[in-house]
Amino acid sequence: IMIEIWSKPQCPFCDKAENLCIQKNLEYKKYMLDIDFTRDEFLQKFPTARTFPQILVDGVLVGGFTEFSAQQDLN
């Protein structure tokens, strides 16, 4: 299972998503706004996104932290 966290600085939900991965010993990659991608690239990849983070599990968008933490298959 591969997790991608698309985040921005000073984002508590981005940090929570990363901490959840660490707690559950899940492999993840974190991308940071203005370092790894621009706002335009973010909107191109996630045209319906209104919040950070946006999280992909095995290439499939699950949504933000709330949807990610509700995933049953993370255990």
C-alpha positions as a LaTeX table, in Angstrom:
\begin{tabular}{lrrr}
\hline
Residue & $x$ (\AA) & $y$ (\AA) & $z$ (\AA) \\
\hline
Ile1 & 0.00 & 0.00 & 0.00 \\
Met2 & 1.52 & 3.33 & $-1.08$ \\
Ile3 & 0.28 & 6.58 & 0.38 \\
Glu4 & 0.87 & 10.06 & $-1.02$ \\
Ile5 & 0.14 & 13.11 & 1.13 \\
Trp6 & $-0.11$ & 16.39 & $-0.80$ \\
Ser7 & 0.34 & 19.02 & 1.89 \\
Lys8 & 1.16 & 22.62 & 2.70 \\
Pro9 & 3.19 & 24.23 & 5.51 \\
Gln10 & 1.55 & 24.89 & 8.90 \\
Cys11 & $-1.29$ & 22.48 & 8.13 \\
Pro12 & $-2.45$ & 20.56 & 11.23 \\
Phe13 & $-4.42$ & 18.02 & 9.19 \\
Cys14 & $-1.39$ & 17.40 & 6.95 \\
Asp15 & 0.66 & 16.70 & 10.09 \\
Lys16 & $-2.07$ & 14.41 & 11.46 \\
Ala17 & $-2.09$ & 12.41 & 8.22 \\
Glu18 & 1.70 & 12.02 & 8.37 \\
Asn19 & 1.58 & 11.03 & 12.06 \\
Leu20 & $-1.11$ & 8.44 & 11.33 \\
Cys21 & 1.16 & 6.85 & 8.72 \\
Ile22 & 4.04 & 6.81 & 11.22 \\
Gln23 & 1.87 & 5.30 & 14.01 \\
Lys24 & 0.59 & 2.55 & 11.72 \\
Asn25 & 4.05 & 2.00 & 10.22 \\
Leu26 & 2.77 & 2.75 & 6.70 \\
Glu27 & 5.02 & 3.70 & 3.82 \\
Tyr28 & 4.19 & 7.17 & 2.55 \\
Lys29 & 5.53 & 10.04 & 0.49 \\
Lys30 & 4.80 & 13.62 & 1.45 \\
Tyr31 & 4.72 & 16.38 & $-1.15$ \\
Met32 & 4.94 & 19.99 & 0.04 \\
Leu33 & 3.36 & 23.03 & $-1.63$ \\
Asp34 & 5.92 & 25.45 & $-3.12$ \\
Ile35 & 8.67 & 22.83 & $-2.71$ \\
Asp36 & 7.43 & 19.79 & $-4.62$ \\
Phe37 & 4.55 & 21.39 & $-6.52$ \\
Thr38 & 2.92 & 24.74 & $-7.28$ \\
Arg39 & $-0.64$ & 25.74 & $-6.47$ \\
Asp40 & $-1.44$ & 25.49 & $-10.20$ \\
Glu41 & $-0.07$ & 21.93 & $-10.37$ \\
Phe42 & $-2.11$ & 21.04 & $-7.28$ \\
Leu43 & $-5.33$ & 22.35 & $-8.86$ \\
Gln44 & $-4.51$ & 20.50 & $-12.08$ \\
Lys45 & $-4.04$ & 17.21 & $-10.22$ \\
Phe46 & $-6.96$ & 17.75 & $-7.81$ \\
Pro47 & $-9.45$ & 20.00 & $-9.65$ \\
Thr48 & $-12.21$ & 19.54 & $-7.05$ \\
Ala49 & $-9.95$ & 19.98 & $-4.00$ \\
Arg50 & $-10.86$ & 22.75 & $-1.58$ \\
Thr51 & $-8.65$ & 21.70 & 1.33 \\
Phe52 & $-5.25$ & 20.31 & 2.30 \\
Pro53 & $-4.10$ & 17.62 & 2.49 \\
Gln54 & $-5.24$ & 15.58 & $-0.48$ \\
Ile55 & $-4.33$ & 11.93 & 0.03 \\
Leu56 & $-3.89$ & 9.15 & $-2.48$ \\
Val57 & $-3.80$ & 5.47 & $-1.51$ \\
Asp58 & $-2.32$ & 3.29 & $-4.25$ \\
Gly59 & $-2.96$ & 6.10 & $-6.73$ \\
Val60 & $-6.64$ & 6.53 & $-5.78$ \\
Leu61 & $-7.82$ & 9.77 & $-4.20$ \\
Val62 & $-9.43$ & 9.13 & $-0.81$ \\
Gly63 & $-9.81$ & 12.81 & 0.11 \\
Gly64 & $-8.47$ & 14.65 & 3.13 \\
Phe65 & $-7.39$ & 13.54 & 6.59 \\
Thr66 & $-10.93$ & 12.71 & 7.80 \\
Glu67 & $-11.57$ & 10.35 & 4.88 \\
Phe68 & $-8.06$ & 8.92 & 5.13 \\
Ser69 & $-8.31$ & 8.17 & 8.86 \\
Ala70 & $-11.65$ & 6.40 & 8.25 \\
Gln71 & $-10.07$ & 3.91 & 5.80 \\
Gln72 & $-10.53$ & 0.40 & 7.19 \\
Asp73 & $-7.64$ & $-1.17$ & 5.28 \\
Leu74 & $-4.92$ & 0.91 & 6.95 \\
Asn75 & $-4.40$ & $-1.56$ & 9.79 \\
\hline
\end{tabular}
